[in-house]
Amino acid sequence: MKYVTLGRAAVRVSRLCLGTMSFGSRTNKTDSFTILNAAIEQGINFIDTANSYGRRGAISSEEILGEWLVNSPGLRDSLVIATKVCAPLGNGPNEGGLSAKHVRYACEESLRRLKTDYIDLYQMHHIDRSTCWEEIWQIMGQLQREGKILYVGSSNFAGWHIAQASEAARRWNLLGLVSEQSVYNLANRAIELEVIPACISYGMALLTYSPLGGGVLAGILDKTLDTKMRSISVHSQRLLEQQRNAVERYESLCQAMSLEPAVLGLAWLLSRNGVTVPVIGPRMMNHLDSALRAFELSLDNEVLTQLDTIFPGPGGAAPEAYSW
């Protein structure tokens, strides 16, 4: 396993992050433990969750991770654990967002579920337009001084939001955002225009989720031919219909290269400038095995050019590409 720094923060994380969004909802506790143990054996030390993941199941993602940590004594301090705050967790007026009141409460609850006394990376899950940056950084700074969180990151922020948050932190002489977690894959390259340039400019790590486009880049055409189609979300089926021609060309390229589509899709991400760590979300062990094989693949310029032709990005030098 390769390790990189988390943006301008000195902490080192594995080049793959284990995402746990399916834990507690689509993946039961026993299978989740198996995946976690296998990931650690392969050198993955970076685990991502959120206080909203798996809450509709019998047990949440954070709770599963907390139980696993209790059953793995001595392992906690070797791991970098990330969770998130912002999503509404109830119907009350202060049960969501980034107000100081909610962030304080949500952090304490995440610590309780995770059964740990600190969170390595505390990420704002979404922008909260109703809360000013002074309030946000005041509570984040307080949690850092108390040792409850070490670093602050963002998720699903636009380039403008990253700039706003980073400049506000500068005024407070704070480290500010060390990472942004965004959706990014061959079929969805929108962040190349402004988010990636913003991350590079501010020295932030870029964590990319949905590396296979919800299954669209994981051999979805084969699944449409059999009963596995039931496992494909409505959202993924809609994306397939929108990009069917590109997906057909992509799977033909994979077949010609004798590669699993999931392996090629992740290998492309690992090759991208600005991408620090792809976040993988395996629901089963074979998904983890497939992700690890992507490390063995080095893509030459000819293959990268073919992929750009099939799934073109915004085009041009970012962030000015939109105006040329």
Buried (B, 14 or more C-beta within 10 A) or exposed (E): EEEEBBBBBEBEBBBBBBBBBBBBBBBBBEBBBBBBEBBBEBEBBBBBBBBBBBBEBEBBBBBBBBBBBEEBEEEBEEBBBBBBBBBEBEEEEEBBBBBBEBBBBBBEBBBEBBBBEBBBBBBBBBBBEEBEBEBBBBBBBBBBEEEBBBBBBBBBBBBEBBBBBBEBBEEBEBBBBBBBBBBBBBBBBEBBBBBBBBBBEBBBBBBBBBBBBBBBBBBBBEBEEEEEEEEBEEEBBEBBEEBBEBBEBBBEBBEEBEBBBBBBBBBBBBBBEBBBBBBBBBBBEEBBEBBBBBBEBEBEEEBEEBBBEBBEBBEEEBBEBEEE
